[in-house]
Amino acid sequence: MSSLTENHLLSITGFDENNIFVGGTEGTMLHFDGSKWEKMELNGRYTIKNMWGSSPDNLFAVATDGVILHFDGSSWSPQDMEKLPPMTGIFGLAADEIYACSRLGKILRYDGDTWKYTKTGTDTDVTRLWGCKEGGMVAVGYDGLVLIQEGEQWHRMTFDSSAEFYGVYGFGPKEIYIVGSDGAIFKFNGADLVEMPSQTMEFFLDVWGPSSEMVFAIGDEGMILFLEGDQWTRIESNTKEYLTAIWGTSEENIYAVGDNGLILHWNGEDWKPAD
């Protein structure tokens, strides 16, 4: 476990190997400068669910407390806006095009100045967002929810799943992975959602990779699966703690975070505790 905190860690993002942020419960925010991890002050006991930033001095974090926090390079502060539903995910395409999602089917868009609600057409909980310039945004959530952005609106995809989706990540508009409850892994090829066998009924909580040749799905009780071709294979994580979020800078430098302050590091060969 981390020597810095025993709180559950729920989110991770960064900008390079010397600038990584990890958020969690009870106001936990950690920063890695390339040599050491340090605590950051949030001025509140927020539960940080997800983060995204365009630069180290323009980083946003969403909290289940119904707030969006902003880091300007020196300090964190809540955005000046009305109280929101419990926030669950955030992702941006540029500093002036950032999306944040929440319970009750809400998705907000930030234009660099203000946050405004978009039309989702659903009240189903949205959990995560991902997107790219070429294909726009994708949102996922409970009850098999997959929303595709088309212009100013979101349209729900119809397919056979009632899974709770917790993670989405892609490598372009025709290669997007979605993971969730009961071992659910789907691949979106730009037209259809195709289910991929995972050989487990455990919950996946996040999916990420440095390239389409190296993709990891993580979740319950230290579960880490690695994608080889079209097959997912379980690999040793050296932990039984629940893993909640994954991010890295290269094929030899990836972090996965989880319960009780756990930070795992992948060096290209093995997963080991970072501390």
Stockholm file with secondary structure:
# STOCKHOLM 1.0

chainA/1-275         MSSLTENHLLSITGFDENNIFVGGTEGTMLHFDGSKWEKMELNGRYTIKNMWGSSPDNLFAVATDGVILHFDGSSWSPQDMEKLPPMTGIFGLAADEIYACSRLGKILRYDGDTWKYTKTGTDTDVTRLWGCKEGGMVAVGYDGLVLIQEGEQWHRMTFDSSAEFYGVYGFGPKEIYIVGSDGAIFKFNGADLVEMPSQTMEFFLDVWGPSSEMVFAIGDEGMILFLEGDQWTRIESNTKEYLTAIWGTSEENIYAVGDNGLILHWNGEDWKPAD
#=GR chainA/1-275 SS CCSSCCSCEEEEEEEETTEEEEEESTTCEEEECSSCEEECCCSSCCCEEEEEEEETTEEEEEETTTEEEEECSSCEEECSSCCCSCEEEEEEEETTEEEEEEGGGCEEEECSSCEEECBCSCCSCEEEEEEETTTEEEEEESTTCEEEEETTEEEECCCSCCCCEEEEEESSTTCEEEEEGGGCEEEECSSCEEECCCSCCSCEEEEEEEETTEEEEEEGGGCEEEEETTEEEEECCSCCSCEEEEEEEETTEEEEEEGGGCEEEECSSCEEECC
#=GC SS_cons         CCSSCCSCEEEEEEEETTEEEEEESTTCEEEECSSCEEECCCSSCCCEEEEEEEETTEEEEEETTTEEEEECSSCEEECSSCCCSCEEEEEEEETTEEEEEEGGGCEEEECSSCEEECBCSCCSCEEEEEEETTTEEEEEESTTCEEEEETTEEEECCCSCCCCEEEEEESSTTCEEEEEGGGCEEEECSSCEEECCCSCCSCEEEEEEEETTEEEEEEGGGCEEEEETTEEEEECCSCCSCEEEEEEEETTEEEEEEGGGCEEEECSSCEEECC
//
